[in-house]
Amino acid sequence: MEGIRVAAVQASPVFLDRTATTDKAVDLIAKAGAQGASLVVFPEAFIPTYPLWTWYIKPSEFELVERLYANYLDQSLVVPGPETERLGKAAKAAAIHVAIGVSERNVEASGTSLFNSILFFGPDGSILGKRRKLVATGPERLVWAQGDGSTVGVVETSIAKLAGLICWENYMPLARYAMYSGGAEIVIAPTWDQSGVWQATMRHIAKEGRCYVVGCSNITRSTDVPDSFGLGAHLPEGEWINRGGSVIVDPEGTVIAGPLFEEEGTLVADLDPALLKGVRWNLDVAGHYARPDVFTFGVDRSVRTP
């Protein structure tokens, strides 16, 4: 593992437009590669957008809820599919690893349920791994189904062992431990959360897991949501629906880039691989600090296809 430059993209997707948002992602991948990054990370459900309306619309507003779900289903990705092929080609052209949040259709079953997923691409353009969020949070459950344990763990790459937990999955202690037990070196944490507590969480995970953490946040202005979707009266007043808060943290829990608020941009940081090893001399929660004689741990990684 040599020195690694990582880039965390904080950008607004083109709302509920899979093709246009993929175009934007392809452009941002190229720019990250031009900056010398070995890994670029995108926010939660970047393609086709985070379903922000779930936090503002009552479920009893059936007509609006169903129309939005139909749109979201139509614009969500098939994996593999045309959009993943384009993202893979962009990763290969830039010679870069890519971790990107998407809304994914369950094509292995009904084709009309969705998962909140992270896709990992290698610099050869291949899909190295996929993570489906285990538990959608609160009203997100009106949109996304639950993933299974088959995608829990680390993704082996030529630069580091990558792992990812999506938004409030990062508050699941056992999900975190599943990453640590796999030897996670860089943790990807795409999110919709913009709170100060989230910033503290990113630092805690870095310190706890003795790993680098790339917290990549959504950013959304009221002007990013077209009037044609009928959401205007339901959304909060003011310019910002989500202010962002992307951040990169080292294994000591020290912020080395960000946090970035109220602007689109890309955080860039150079990671020191030596730091990953030395800091574990006094805390290695999946090693000498584990106490397996006291605690037991297991993950059911079988595929649970509907």
C-alpha positions as CSV (number, residue, x, y, z in Angstrom):
1,M,0.0,0.0,0.0
2,E,1.7,3.2,-1.2
3,G,0.7,6.8,-0.5
4,I,-2.9,7.4,-1.6
5,R,-4.6,10.6,-2.7
6,V,-8.4,10.5,-2.1
7,A,-11.1,12.8,-3.3
8,A,-14.5,13.3,-1.7
9,V,-17.0,14.8,-4.1
10,Q,-19.7,17.1,-2.6
11,A,-22.1,17.8,-5.5
12,S,-25.8,18.0,-6.2
13,P,-27.2,15.4,-8.6
14,V,-29.5,16.4,-11.4
15,F,-32.7,15.7,-9.6
16,L,-34.3,12.4,-10.6
17,D,-32.4,12.3,-13.9
18,R,-30.2,9.2,-14.1
19,T,-28.6,10.0,-17.4
20,A,-27.7,13.6,-16.6
21,T,-26.4,12.7,-13.2
22,T,-24.2,10.0,-14.7
23,D,-22.9,12.6,-17.1
24,K,-22.0,14.7,-14.1
25,A,-20.4,11.8,-12.3
26,V,-18.3,10.9,-15.3
27,D,-17.0,14.5,-15.5
28,L,-16.2,14.6,-11.8
29,I,-14.3,11.3,-12.0
30,A,-12.2,12.7,-14.8
31,K,-11.4,15.8,-12.7
32,A,-10.4,13.7,-9.7
33,G,-8.1,11.6,-11.8
34,A,-6.5,14.8,-13.2
35,Q,-5.8,15.8,-9.6
36,G,-3.8,12.7,-9.1
37,A,-6.4,10.9,-6.9
38,S,-6.3,7.1,-6.6
39,L,-9.9,7.0,-5.2
40,V,-12.9,9.2,-5.6
41,V,-16.0,9.0,-3.4
42,F,-19.5,10.2,-4.1
43,P,-22.5,10.9,-1.8
44,E,-25.3,8.6,-0.8
45,A,-27.7,7.7,-3.6
46,F,-26.0,10.3,-5.9
47,I,-27.6,8.6,-8.9
48,P,-30.4,9.5,-9.5
49,T,-30.7,11.5,-6.2
50,Y,-31.4,11.0,-2.5
51,P,-35.2,10.7,-2.0
52,L,-35.4,13.7,0.2
53,W,-39.2,13.9,-0.1
54,T,-39.6,11.0,2.3
55,W,-38.7,13.3,5.2
56,Y,-41.3,16.0,4.2
57,I,-44.3,14.3,2.7
58,K,-47.0,12.4,4.7
59,P,-47.4,8.8,3.6
60,S,-51.1,9.4,3.4
61,E,-50.6,11.6,0.4
62,F,-50.9,8.6,-1.8
63,E,-51.0,10.2,-5.2
64,L,-47.9,12.2,-4.7
65,V,-46.0,9.5,-2.9
66,E,-46.8,6.9,-5.6
67,R,-45.9,9.3,-8.5
68,L,-42.6,10.1,-6.9
69,Y,-41.8,6.4,-6.2
70,A,-42.7,5.6,-9.9
71,N,-40.3,8.3,-11.0
72,Y,-37.6,7.1,-8.6
73,L,-38.0,3.5,-9.7
74,D,-37.8,4.5,-13.4
75,Q,-34.6,6.5,-12.8
76,S,-32.8,4.0,-10.5
77,L,-29.9,1.9,-11.8
78,V,-29.7,-1.7,-12.9
79,V,-26.5,-3.3,-11.8
80,P,-24.8,-4.1,-14.1
81,G,-26.3,-1.8,-16.7
82,P,-25.7,1.0,-19.1
83,E,-24.9,3.5,-16.4
84,T,-22.4,1.2,-14.6
85,E,-20.7,0.6,-17.9
86,R,-20.3,4.3,-18.4
87,L,-19.0,4.7,-14.8
88,G,-16.6,1.9,-15.4
89,K,-15.2,3.4,-18.6
90,A,-14.7,6.7,-16.8
91,A,-12.8,5.0,-14.0
92,K,-10.6,3.2,-16.5
93,A,-10.0,6.4,-18.5
94,A,-9.0,8.2,-15.3
95,A,-7.1,5.2,-13.9
96,I,-8.9,5.7,-10.6
97,H,-11.0,3.7,-8.0
98,V,-14.5,4.9,-7.7
99,A,-17.0,4.5,-4.8
100,I,-20.5,5.9,-5.7
101,G,-23.9,5.9,-4.0
102,V,-26.8,4.8,-6.2
103,S,-30.4,3.7,-5.9
104,E,-30.5,0.2,-7.3
105,R,-33.4,-1.9,-8.7
106,N,-33.8,-5.5,-7.4
107,V,-33.7,-7.0,-10.9
108,E,-33.0,-10.4,-9.4
109,A,-36.6,-10.6,-8.2
110,S,-39.7,-8.3,-8.8
111,G,-37.8,-5.5,-10.4
112,T,-39.9,-3.0,-8.6
113,S,-38.2,-2.7,-5.2
114,L,-35.1,-0.7,-4.5
115,F,-31.8,-0.8,-2.6
116,N,-29.6,2.0,-1.3
117,S,-26.2,0.8,-2.6
118,I,-22.5,1.8,-2.9
119,L,-20.8,0.6,-6.1
120,F,-17.0,0.1,-6.1
121,F,-15.1,0.3,-9.4
122,G,-11.5,-0.5,-10.1
123,P,-9.1,1.4,-12.3
124,D,-9.6,-1.2,-15.0
125,G,-13.3,-0.3,-15.1
126,S,-14.6,-3.5,-13.4
127,I,-17.2,-3.5,-10.6
128,L,-15.1,-4.7,-7.6
129,G,-18.0,-4.8,-5.1
130,K,-21.4,-3.7,-4.1
131,R,-22.9,-2.8,-0.7
132,R,-26.6,-2.7,0.0
133,K,-27.7,-0.7,3.0
134,L,-28.9,-3.1,5.7
135,V,-31.5,-0.8,7.3
136,A,-33.1,2.2,5.7
137,T,-33.6,4.9,8.3
138,G,-37.0,6.2,9.3
139,P,-39.2,7.2,6.3
140,E,-36.5,6.0,3.9
141,R,-38.2,2.6,4.4
142,L,-41.0,3.8,2.2
143,V,-38.5,3.7,-0.7
144,W,-35.7,1.3,0.0
145,A,-35.7,-2.4,1.0
146,Q,-33.2,-4.1,3.3
147,G,-29.9,-5.5,2.0
148,D,-28.5,-8.8,3.3
149,G,-25.2,-9.8,4.8
150,S,-23.7,-11.0,1.5
151,T,-22.4,-7.5,0.8
152,V,-21.0,-6.9,4.3
153,G,-17.2,-6.8,4.6
154,V,-14.3,-5.3,2.8
155,V,-13.4,-4.8,-0.9
156,E,-9.8,-5.8,-1.7
157,T,-8.2,-3.3,-4.1
158,S,-4.7,-2.6,-5.3
159,I,-4.5,0.5,-3.1
160,A,-6.1,-0.6,0.2
161,K,-8.9,-2.6,1.8
162,L,-12.0,-0.5,1.3
163,A,-15.2,-0.8,3.2
164,G,-18.4,1.2,3.3
165,L,-21.3,1.9,5.6
166,I,-24.2,4.1,4.3
167,C,-25.3,7.0,6.5
168,W,-26.8,5.7,9.8
169,E,-25.5,2.2,9.2
170,N,-22.4,3.8,10.8
171,Y,-24.3,3.9,14.1
172,M,-24.6,0.0,14.0
173,P,-21.7,-1.2,16.2
174,L,-21.7,-4.7,14.8
175,A,-21.8,-3.5,11.2
176,R,-18.7,-1.4,12.1
177,Y,-17.1,-4.4,13.7
178,A,-17.7,-6.5,10.5
179,M,-15.6,-3.9,8.7
180,Y,-12.8,-3.8,11.2
181,S,-12.6,-7.6,11.4
182,G,-12.0,-7.6,7.6
183,G,-9.1,-5.3,8.1
184,A,-10.7,-2.1,6.7
185,E,-8.1,0.6,5.9
186,I,-10.3,3.2,4.2
187,V,-13.9,3.5,5.3
188,I,-16.4,5.1,2.9
189,A,-19.3,6.9,4.6
190,P,-21.7,8.5,2.1
191,T,-24.6,10.2,3.9
192,W,-27.5,12.6,4.0
193,D,-26.7,13.7,7.5
194,Q,-25.5,17.2,7.9
195,S,-25.3,17.5,11.7
196,G,-22.5,18.2,14.1
197,V,-23.0,14.8,15.6
198,W,-22.3,13.2,12.3
199,Q,-18.9,15.0,12.2
200,A,-18.1,13.6,15.6
201,T,-19.2,10.1,14.4
202,M,-16.7,10.3,11.5
203,R,-13.9,11.1,13.9
204,H,-15.0,8.3,16.3
205,I,-15.0,5.6,13.6
206,A,-11.6,6.7,12.4
207,K,-10.2,6.4,16.0
208,E,-12.1,3.3,16.8
209,G,-11.2,1.4,13.7
210,R,-7.7,3.0,13.3
211,C,-8.6,3.6,9.7
212,Y,-9.1,6.5,7.3
213,V,-12.7,7.7,6.9
214,V,-14.1,9.5,3.9
215,G,-17.4,11.0,4.9
216,C,-19.1,12.2,1.7
217,S,-22.3,14.3,2.1
218,N,-25.1,15.3,-0.2
219,I,-25.7,18.9,-0.9
220,T,-29.0,20.2,-2.1
221,R,-30.5,23.7,-2.6
222,S,-34.2,24.4,-3.0
223,T,-33.4,25.4,-6.6
224,D,-32.0,21.9,-7.3
225,V,-35.6,20.5,-7.1
226,P,-37.6,21.3,-10.2
227,D,-41.1,22.7,-9.7
228,S,-42.5,20.0,-12.0
229,F,-42.4,17.4,-9.2
230,G,-44.8,19.3,-7.0
231,L,-42.6,19.3,-3.9
232,G,-42.2,23.1,-3.4
233,A,-44.9,23.5,-0.8
234,H,-43.5,20.5,1.2
235,L,-39.9,21.5,1.4
236,P,-38.3,23.6,4.2
237,E,-38.0,27.3,3.6
238,G,-34.6,28.9,2.7
239,E,-31.9,28.2,0.2
240,W,-30.4,25.0,1.7
241,I,-32.2,21.7,2.0
242,N,-28.9,20.0,2.8
243,R,-25.8,21.9,3.6
244,G,-23.3,19.1,3.1
245,G,-20.5,18.5,5.5
246,S,-18.1,16.2,3.7
247,V,-14.9,15.4,5.7
248,I,-11.8,13.2,5.6
249,V,-10.4,11.9,8.9
250,D,-7.1,10.1,9.7
251,P,-6.7,7.0,12.0
252,E,-6.0,9.2,15.0
253,G,-9.4,10.9,14.6
254,T,-7.9,14.1,13.2
255,V,-9.7,15.9,10.4
256,I,-7.4,16.3,7.5
257,A,-9.8,17.8,5.0
258,G,-13.1,19.7,5.4
259,P,-15.7,19.8,6.7
260,L,-17.2,21.5,3.6
261,F,-20.5,23.3,3.9
262,E,-22.8,25.2,1.6
263,E,-20.8,24.8,-1.5
264,E,-20.1,22.2,-4.2
265,G,-16.5,21.1,-4.2
266,T,-14.1,18.2,-4.0
267,L,-12.0,17.6,-0.8
268,V,-8.6,16.1,-1.5
269,A,-6.2,14.5,1.0
270,D,-3.1,12.4,0.9
271,L,-3.2,9.4,3.1
272,D,-0.1,8.0,4.9
273,P,-0.2,4.2,4.9
274,A,2.4,4.0,7.7
275,L,-0.1,5.6,10.1
276,L,-2.5,2.7,9.6
277,K,-0.1,0.3,11.1
278,G,1.6,2.2,13.9
279,V,-1.5,3.5,15.6
280,R,-2.8,0.0,16.2
281,W,-0.1,-0.9,18.7
282,N,-2.3,0.3,21.5
283,L,-5.8,-0.2,20.0
284,D,-6.8,-2.9,17.5
285,V,-10.4,-3.7,18.1
286,A,-10.4,-6.7,15.8
287,G,-7.0,-7.9,17.0
288,H,-5.3,-7.8,20.4
289,Y,-8.1,-5.6,21.8
290,A,-10.9,-8.0,20.8
291,R,-11.1,-10.5,23.8
292,P,-12.6,-13.4,21.8
293,D,-12.6,-15.4,25.0
294,V,-15.3,-13.0,26.3
295,F,-17.1,-11.9,23.2
296,T,-18.2,-13.8,20.1
297,F,-19.1,-12.4,16.7
298,G,-20.4,-13.7,13.4
299,V,-21.9,-12.5,10.2
300,D,-24.5,-14.4,8.0
301,R,-23.1,-13.6,4.5
302,S,-25.6,-15.8,2.7
303,V,-27.6,-14.3,-0.2
304,R,-31.2,-13.6,0.8
305,T,-32.9,-13.1,-2.6
306,P,-36.6,-12.3,-2.4
